[in-house]
């Protein structure tokens, strides 16, 4: 029996970040529950205490007003100011303590990703004494968001004022009903786009500040404003990626949030919301920890160390072994809830964008062409004609929605545009491509998966095989499309210069290459593939570190005839090692490793 295994990549997709964060919470959830519970209780009880204090102060002020003849409002102003001055530091400290607890969770999860788990007592001792640093970072973050909001609001008001003025000027002009309808649609779409741009711009700023608490918890020498700057630096060029990851996390938690809201409204004591907060808090901090890890890996190369153990976060993804009819076992990583949610979001946007355009165009034609003709042709049954028109529209919508999935998954061998961008693929349980039967079952049962209290998302999240009802009925799995990732990786052969090629021939004559393990070879390969993404100082530092480590492992290697840079030396080692393994009857080295 032949067994083929896909190799997890160090570079994470946006969906993988959410999936790995969820797996971290599930694997180590017991460790984080108590910290989350204490953090939420601390904040909740403090808020209740502040509310009670304000209520008591309000009662005293009301009594004073009622017992004082002709009271002057200014005479009670010191009481109000005193209460605000008293509760503001308490609220700030409670929020800072809550944020510090979140930073503590992210710190522990980051250490797990690095395979350097830290005792909770040591983590607390490192994080909680810096509560006021967290407080100052909160204040600086709030000031930046408020300033951004005011600036964006001013721009939006100027745009709105200009459009309103233009409409007032063109109002006296006589236009046809069709033109008036078109103008109304254009103005409505413009207002929606303006509001969307406003929200996106504000969210962009918030995404740049998303890692402030993680920075304070892990980089213990940073100040409050320094943490804001550090988060801004790490997310530079990755703000939309960060925002997309956070949005995927929101989508993943939406079913549980809706369920908790329903239970909270029907319960006698509304504690379900608190339980939901306790359960979700570690998940959000886990997303931040994986994001921080991923950004530092991409920009600063924190994993490029041959002496440290291999710390691929993708090891937290669930894997499945599929046996084909040819008795070949295929080992794949399952897609994960994050990647599936990401692909689903993209598909939903494309579907509803198409339906919206179809609705606008159809409404225009129906109102000004079809409906007048129907009034003339069926004057006595116009009500029934309208009902049939609505039914026909719903039928067309149903066909387009399901046809989108059925056609794409059948033609593209288990992929839709969303799945292709999320790098996932639907396959049968035996690893074979799906056909129209499987695609149809998955699409038609999707309505039940999402309509029945989002049962599909819960099955994917907590099921070992991550199957929703549609997958169970169709006998399918959604897996990571690892072949697409390998094809997307840069071709290192095209990047090798003549000097590296010559040095590789010299290194082939030495037996010292055997000192390099396959995992260390992968580390060198990952560096060569990702070096263009690293910040220049990190790139130089990582190349020097790896080159020195390789040279220490090869003390008896033959001296090279040409002078090489650290990167050229690593290229030569990569080429020589690869050719050595290929000569040892391993033609598919990249796949085997």
C-alpha positions, 0 to 999 in steps of 0.5 A: 500500500502506497502512502502519500502525505501532504506537508503542512506549510509554515505560511498560514492562510487567513482561514487557517489562522482562525482554525488553528486558534479554535483548535488551540482553545479546544486542546488547551481549553481547560487551562484558559477557562479559569483565567477567562472566568476571572477576567469576565467576573472582575469586569462584570462585578466592577461595572455593577459596583460602578453602576450602584455607586452612580445610582446612589449618588443620583439618589442623593442628588435627587434628595438634595434637589427636592429638599433645597428651595430654589436649588441652583444646578451648579451647586450639585456640579461638584458632586457629579464631578466627584463621582466621575473622578471616583469611578473613572480610574476604577473603570479604567483599572477594570478594563486594563485588568480585563485586557491584561487577562486577555494578554495573559491568554495570548501569551500562553497560546503564543508559547504553545505555538512555539513549543515553549509552554509557560507555567500560569504562575510565571505568566501571571507574574510577568503580565499583571504587574504591567496593568497600568501599561495596559491602561495607557495603551488602551487610552492611546488606542482610544484616542487614535480611534476617536481622532480617526472617527472625527476625521472620517465623520468630517469627510463624510459630512462634506461629501453628504453636504455636496451631494445634498446641495447638488440635488437641491440645484437639479430638483427644479429640472423636469425629468422623466419617471425613469430618470428619477428612478435611476437618480434615486437608485444611484443616490441610494447606492452612493449613500450605502457605499459611503457608509461602507467606506466609513466603516471600512476605514474605521475598521482598518484603524482598529485592525492596526491596533488589534495586537496592542494587548499581545505586544504588552504581554509578550514584549515586556520592555515596551511602553503604552504608546510603544505598544501602539506603535509596535502593533501599527508596525506589525500590521503594516501592509497586513491591515486588510489581512488582519481585518479579514481574519477578525471578520472570519472570527466574527462569522464563526462565533455568530451562531453561538452568539445568536443561540446565547441571545435567544437563551438569554431572553428566555432564561429567568436569570440572564447569565447565558451572555456571561457564559458566552463571553467566558467561552469566546474570550479565549478564542479571540485572544487565540486569534490574536496570538496566532496573528502575532505569531504569523506576522512575526514569522512573515516579517521577522523570521522568528522560526528560522532556527536550525537548533530549535524544534520545528514549530509549524502551527499547521500541526494543530489542523485536523488531518484525515487519511483517505484510501483511494480505490487504487489502495493509495492512502492520501493524508490531508489536512481538513479545511477547518472552520476558518477556511470554510467560513472564509470561502463561504463568505466570498461565495455569499458576496459574489452570489448576493452581488449578482442577485442584487444586480439582477434584482435592480435590472429586473425591477427596472424592466418589470416596472417600466416594461413588463408590468404595464403590459401585464396590466393591459393584458390581464386587467382583471387578474393583476393581483394574481399576476403580482403574486405569480411574479413574486413566486417566479422571482423567488424560484429564479433566486433559488435556482441561481443560489444553488446552481452557483454551487452545483455548477462550480463544484462540478466543473472545478472539481470541488471548488467554487471561487470562494473555495479557490481563494480559501485554498480548500476543495471538496472531495469524496470520502475516498479522495476522488473528485466529486460529481454533480450528484455530490455537489447537488446534495451538498448545495440543497442541504445547505439550507438546512445546515444554516437554517436549522440554528446553524447546525452545520457550523456546530457540526464542522466546529466540533466534529472530528471529520468536520462534516456538516449535514450536506457532507454526511449525505453526499459522502464528502470532505472539505480539505486543504488544497495543498497542491495549490499552495505548493504551486503558489510557492516561488520557484527557488530554481529560478532564483539561484545564481551562478555562484550558488550553482557552482558552490552546490557542486562543491558541497556535493563532494562532501559527506557533511550534508548528511548532518542536516536533517529533513526538518532543518532542510525544510527550515532553509527552504522556508527561509529562501521562499519567504525572504522577500517578505521579511523586513530587511534587518530581519532578512540579514539577521536570519540569513546570517544565523542560519548560515552560521548554524549550517557551517557549525554542522559542517566543520570538515566541509571542503572550502569553497572556491568563491566568496558567497553571501549568507543567502547564496551559501544557503542556496548552495546548501539547499541545492546540494541537499536536494540533489543528494536526496534525489540521487538516493532514489527520492525523486519527489523530495518536496512532497515526501518532506 
